[in-house]
Amino acid sequence: MESVGTSPFDLLIWAGTAISLLGLLGLVYCILRVSRAKRAEFDDEQMRAELKKVVPLNLGALFTSVLGLMMVIIGISLS
């Protein structure tokens, strides 16, 4: 019979899911921010400045999402 307790790997899976969703929210925020900048019809220099601000956020959100997915995969493979 299987035990009903929560294993550390289950916690790793759920923590990875939460971190991955946090990264996904960051990506959605970046998409919305660039979309707003496009609708505002900035000139070329203003658009470049806005995109330079968004790129580090986008990379950070992507890294967070990948890190969470790696945690999920490790948790699944070890459980």
C-alpha positions, 0 to 999 in steps of 0.5 A: 500500500502506498503511503499518504504523506507528502514526499520532498519530491512532491514539494519540489514539483509544486514549488517548481510549478509556482516558480514557473507560473511566476515566470510566465506572469513576468512574460505576460507583463513584458508582452503587455508593456511592449504592446502598450508602447506600440500603441502609444506610437513612440518615435524610434528613439523612445521605442528603443529606450522602452525596449531596452528597459523591457529586455532584462525583465523579459530575460529574467522572467524567461530564466525564472520560468525555465528554472521552475520547469527544471525543478518540476522535471527533476521532481518528477524523475526522482519521485 
